[in-house]
Amino acid sequence: MKTEENFLKSLDWTTIIIYLLLVLFGLVNVYSASYDFSSTDWWSASQFGGKQLMWIAFSVFVILVALLIDVGIYEDIAVPFYLIMIFLLVATIFLSHNIKGSHSWISLGPVSIQPAEFSKFSTSLMLAKFLSSSNGETIKSNSQLFMGALAIILLPMGIIVLQSETGSALIYLSFFLMFYREGMTGNILLLGFYSAIILILNIMYGGDVLFAGGENAAFFYTEISISIAVIFILAFSLKDRKGVKNLILGTCVLILLRYVASYYYYIPVTYTLLLPIVGACLYTIYIFLWRGKERFFKGYGKILIVVLVALVCSFSSRYLFYNVLKDYQRARIEVSLNLRDDPKGMGYNTHQAKIAIGSGELFGKGFRNGTQTKLRYVPEQHTDFIFCTVGEEWGFVGSSIVLLLYASLIFRLICLSERQVYPFYRIYGYCLVGIFFFHLLINIGMVLGLTPVIGIPLPFFSYGGSSLWGFTLLLFSFLNMDASSKRGKEQ
């Protein structure tokens, strides 16, 4: 009895309460979003609300298994479970039926399971096992350790892409937040963000022209972004004020010379801006050859990396966009970047979602009173677009409460992860933080039209057994680890 009391006391009830609030409020909104006015049996298993209630009931079993299992087993099963999930992901490609162009569901009688939802759990365990077994070495000090962890992520990610589930695959990028906590330099995150900016600029302005000479707008903006990045590196990373001054002064002189020379013959602006960038690259090469390789690798090499990444992204963006992406993926990106106005086609979901959320105003229209929801204007509203129901029926206040609950959950998980002494628990905790953060960011951004529509469920809220069980397993496994760690400290 005393052991049971100690176990219950060691659980983090703050996190459990947040979980219960999200699940229950999610059930209410799934019920409202899928409510059939012609049916009198509201909670029938044939209705989405009834099915979601059944998934929640089954999730109690998932919770009990996750909490009652000995925490040492998590580390023991990390490798075999990861390999089993890889096998299931591969098998899904061949065994699953084509559902809206995706091969990601395995049918088990009346129930369909999406292995990709559970592979996030297996990958998190595998990363925690791999990185915690490094004998004190970190990602920052051991590049082979980083490459090994990267391979653990890329393998399931690549298989999920082959299932035509690009949205689910993108979630694996969330593990880079855990890498950052475990010692990875923040420059990699900044470089990834910078690459995304270059790709977006080239997609948006690749066909536009500027100035009298009809120069490519995308290349011009790419040069500007490279110059800003180089100045940022010199000023804040290397603290080379002289280098910043010389770069700015050199650019101004070149622009002035170009202005004078333009009276006689036309010199493209892009050529003018390219010269200081080339000069900065030559300066870094000079540092490497004559000022010491150590100084180059400690900082000045970043300039060459930024320029190289920018040029690769710039020249490959149009090819990737038009030759690699599928038509519907390209159309969704064009709609999100306002390159295409298609409110009755690819932009229909997002357009109707924004109407639904905006019509809720401050306090919403009330439970089951959303007109957009009643009339089924938003497809898949009970799944990926469930936040529309919150915005329309509960208004700005209700939406803010939901977002506050998610923010509280993520902040609480960060606190729990930081107090872990055992590296396996801490690494797994930060994997969990990254997954929840990415799901929240992409789903809400998708509903508001800030990101392309890619089919990412809202944790504990969207309809679906696989996603609910997967997230529940992720969360309560960590709560078991935290409880074990807490009991160990008290003994």
N, C-alpha and C positions, 0 to 999 in steps of 0.2 A: 504493500500500500504506500509506504514511504517512497519507494522507487517511482511509483506512478505519479505521486505528488511532485517529486523533484523534476520529473520529466515534463509535467504540465507547466510548472513554474519556469522551467528553463526555455520554454517556447517563447518566441517573440510575438506577443499577442497584438501589438500595434500593427504589425504587418498582416496578421491573420484577419483583423477587423477590417483593414483597408481592402483586403482580398474579398471578404464577404460582401462588403458594400458595393464593390465593382461588379461582382457576379450577380447580385440581386438586382441592382439597377440595370445591368445589362439584360437580365431576363425580362424585366418590365418593358424595356424598349424593344426587344426582339418580339415580344408579344404584341406590342402596339404596332410595330412596323409590318407585321404579317397578319394582323387581325382581319378575320373574314366575317363581315357583317351578316352574311347569309348562313353562317354556322352558329348553332347554339352550344355546341360542345367545344368551348374555348380552349381547354387544355387537353384535347384529344392528341394522341400520338401521331395523328395524320396532319396536325397543325405544327408550324414551326415553333410556336410557343411551347406546346406540349413536348415536342422533341427536345427543345433546349432544356426544359425542366428535367427530362430523363437523362440528358448528358450531365447535368449538374449532379443528379443523384448518383450516377456512376462515378463522378469525379471524387465523391466521398471515399470510394474504394481506393482511388489513386492516391488520395491524401494519406489514408491509413497505411498503405504500402510504403509510401515515401517517408513517413515519419517513424514507422515501427521497424524498418529494416536497419540492421547494424551499419553504422556509417562507414566502417572499414570496407564494406562490400562495394561501395561506390568506386573506391580506388581499384579494387580487385577486378571489377567488371569493365573498367574503362576501355581497355584494349579490345576484348572480345565483343563488347556491345557496339563499339565503333565499327568494327569489321562486319558485324551482322547487319548494321544499318546501311553500310555501304553496299552490301549484297542486296538488301531490300530495295535500295534506291535504283540499283541497276536493273533488278528484276521488274520493278514497276514500269520501266520504259517499255518492256515487252509484254507484260501481263495486263496492264491497265487499258481501259477503253479510252477513246478520244472524247474528252469532255471539254468543249469550247476550245479545241486546239491544244489542250494540255493532256499529257500522259503521266499524271501524278497521283492517281487514286487507285487503290486496290480494293475490290469488292469482296466482302466477307458475308455472304448472304444478304440480309437486308441492310447491313451497315457497310459504309465505305470509309477506309482509313487512308490518310495522307502521310506516308512515311517521312516526308520532308519536315513535318511539324515535330517529329520525335528525333530527327537527326540533329536538331539544334542541341538537344539534351546530350546525345552521345558525343557530339563534337566538343561540347563544353567540358564534359568529363575527360575526354581524351587530351584536350589542351591542358587541363589542370594536372593530369597525371604526367604528361610529358614535361611541362615546364617546372613542376615541383620536384622532379627527379633529376635535376641538373646539377646537384652537388654545390649549391650556392651560386652558380653562375647565372647571369641575367641575359636578357635579350640584347642589352646594350653592350655587354662585354664579350658576347659569343655570337658571332654572325651565323654560325651553323645552327645554333639553337633557334634563332629567329627563322631561318629558312625551313627548318623542320616543322616548326609551328605553322608556318605559312602553308606548307604542303598539306598539313592536317585540315586546314580550312579549304584550300582550293579543290581538294579531291571531291568532297560532297557537293561543293558549290558548282563545280563543272558538270557533275552528273545531273543536278537539278536543272541546270540550264538546258541540258539535252532533253529533259522532260517538258520543255517549253514553259517552265515556271521561273521566268527571269526575276519576278518580284520576290519570290521566296529565296532565290539565290543571292539577291542583293543584301539580305539580312546578315549574311555571313561577313560582310564588311564591318559589322558592329564589333567583331572581335578585335579590331584594331584599337578600340578604346581600352580593352584589357591589356593589349600590348603596350600602350602608352603608360598605363599604371605600373606595368612590370618592367619599365626601363627603356622602352623604345623612345627614340628622340621625337619630339613634337614636330620636327622639321618634315617628317614623313607625312604626318597628318596635314600640315600646311601645303606640302607639295601635291597631295591628293586633291585638296580643295582648290589649289591653283590650277591643276590640270582640268578640273571640272569647269572652271571659269573660262579657260581657253577653248575648251570644246564647245561650250554654250555660245561664246562669242562668234566662233567660226560657223556654227550652225545657223545662228540668227542673221549674221551679216555676210556670209560667204558669197552671196549673189549680188550684194550691193556694191555700188561704186561711189567714190568720193573725189572731190576736186575736179579741176578742168581736164586732167589727163585720164580720168576714168580709172583711178587706182582702186584696188581691192580693199573694201572697207574692213573686212575681217583681218587682213594682214596688218593694216594700219593699227587697229585696236590691239592686236597681238603684240606689236612693237611697243605700244604705250604700256601695256601690262608688263612686258619684260623689263622695260626701263624702270617702272615703279618697283618691281620686285628686286632688281639689282640695287637700286638706291636703298631699299629697305634692308637688304642684306648688309650692305656697306655701313649703313648708319647704326642699325640696332644689333646686328649679329656680330659684325667685325669691329664696330665702333671706329671705322676708318673715315673720319671727317674729311680728311684731305682727298680721299678717293671720291666721296660724294660731291665735294666742291668741284673737283676736276671733271667729273662726269656731267654735272649740270652745266658748268661753264663751257665745256666742249660742245654739248648739245646746242646751247644758245648761239655759240659762234657758228656752228654748221647751219643752223636755221637762218641766221643773218646772211651768211654767204649765199645760201640758196635763194634768199629773197632778192639779193643784188643780182645774182646770176640769172634769175628768172626774166630779167628785162631783155636778155639776149637769147636764151633758149630755155626750154622747159626741163626742169630736173624733178623727177617724182619725189613727193614728200616722203614716201616709204623708204626710198633710197637714203634720204637725208637722215631719217631716224635710225636706219640700220647701222650707220657708221659708228655712233657711240656705243652701240651694243657690241659690234665687232671689236671696238677698242677695249671695252671692258673684258671681253674674252681673251684678247691678246695680253692684257695686263695680268690676268690670272695665269696664263701660260708662262709669262715672264717670272711670276712668283714661283711657279713650279720648277723652272729651269735654273734660276739664278738666286732665288731668295730662300730656298729650302723646301723640300717636299713636305716636311712636317707642318709648316705654316700653310701650305696649300691644302692639305687634307683636313686641317683644323677649321678651315673656314672659306678660303677663297675658291675652293673647288665647287662650293655651292652655286657660284655664279654660272659656271659651265653647265652644271646639272639643270639649273632653272632654264637656261637658254635652250639646252638640248630637249628637255621635256616640252617646252612651249612650242618648239619647231615641229617635233614629232606629232603633238596633239593638233597643231594647226594644219599640217599637211595631210594627216590621216583622218581628220574629223569628217570631211565630206564623203570620203570613201566609206568609212564605217557607217555613216548615217544612211547613205543611199544604197549600199551594197550588202551590208551585214545585217542591219535591223530589218525586221519584217514590216510589211506595209502598215499593219495596225499599230505596231510599236512606234514607227516613225510618225504616224498620224497623231498619236497621243502626245508625243513630245512637241509636235508643232502646235497643238491646241494649248498645251501648258505654257508655251513660250509666246503665245499670241501670234504665231505665224500663220495660223489658220483659224478662221471664224466658222465653226461648224456646230452651232447649237442644236441641230437636229440629227447630227451624226455622231462622230467621235467625241464631240464636246457635250453631248446630251446629258450624260450622268452628272458631270461636274456643274453644268449650267443649272440643272434642276436642283442639285444639292445646295448650291449657293442661294437659290431662291427659297428653298425650304428653311435653311438656317437663318437667312435674313428676315423671313416672315415671322420668326419666333419672337423677334424684338427682345424686350428686357426679361419678361417672366414667362414667355411662351404661350401657346394656345391651350395648354392643358392636355392631360393624359387622354389619348385616343382622339384628340380633336385636331390633329394636324391635317390640313387639307391636302398638301402634297403627299403625305403619308397615306391618307385614306384612298386617294385616287391613283396610287401606285405610279406616281410620276418618276420616281427614282428607282431604276432597276437595282436588284440586289441590295435593297436598303437594309434588310435584316442581317446582312453579312458585312461586306467591306464598307458600306456607306451607312452603318448604323448610327454614326455621329450626327447624321442629318435629322434623325428622329429626336435626338437630344436637343439639338438647336431649335427645331420647330416647336416641339411640345413643351420644353422646359426653358427655352429662351437663353439669353446671355447668362443669367444667374445659374441655371442648371448646367450649362456648358462649362462655366468657370469652375463649378464644384467638381465636375468630372475631371477636368484637367488638373485641378488642385489635388485630387485623390491620386492621380497618376504621378504627379510631381512628388507628392509625399511618399509614395511607394518607392520611387527611384532613389530619393534622398535617403530613405530609411535603409534600403539595400546597400547603398554606399557606406553608410555608417556601420552596418553589420559586417560588411566585407573588410573594412579597415580595422575592426577589432579582432579579426581572426589572426591567431598566432601561426597556425599551420598553413603553409603556402597553398596547399591543394584547395583548402576551403576558400581562401582569399581570391585565388585565380578564378575558381568556379563562380564565386559571387560577382566578380566584375564581368564575367561572361554574361551573366544574368542581367546585370545593369545595362550592358550594351544592347542586348536583344530587346529588352523592354523599351529602351529609349528610341531605338531605330523604328520599332513597330509604331510607337506613338507618333514620332516625327513624320514618318512617311504616310501613315493613314490619315492623320489630321491634315497634313499638307495636300494629300490627294483630294480629300473632300472639299477643301477650300480652293482648289485649283492652283496650288503653289507647286505641286509636283505632278508628274504624269500619273495616270491611272494604271496601277500595276498589281492590284489585287492583294493587298496586305491587310490581314484582319487586325482589329483593335483588341488587344489582350483582355481576356475575361469578359468582353462585351459582345463581340461579333458572334453570330450564330455559328455553331459547328462543334461537333464532338472532338475531332482531332485537335483543333487549335486549343480548345478549353482544357483537354486532358494534357496536351503537351506543355502548355504554360503552367498548369497546376503542378505537374511533375517537376518542372524546372524550379518552381518557387519553393515547394515544400521539401524537396530534397535539400535545398540550401538551408531551410529552417531547421531541418534535422541536423545538418552539419553544425550550424550555429549553436543549437541546443547542446550538442555533444561537447563543443568547445567550451561553452559556458559552464557545464557541469564539471568539466575537467579543471577549470580554474578554481571552482569552489571547493574541490576535494583537496 
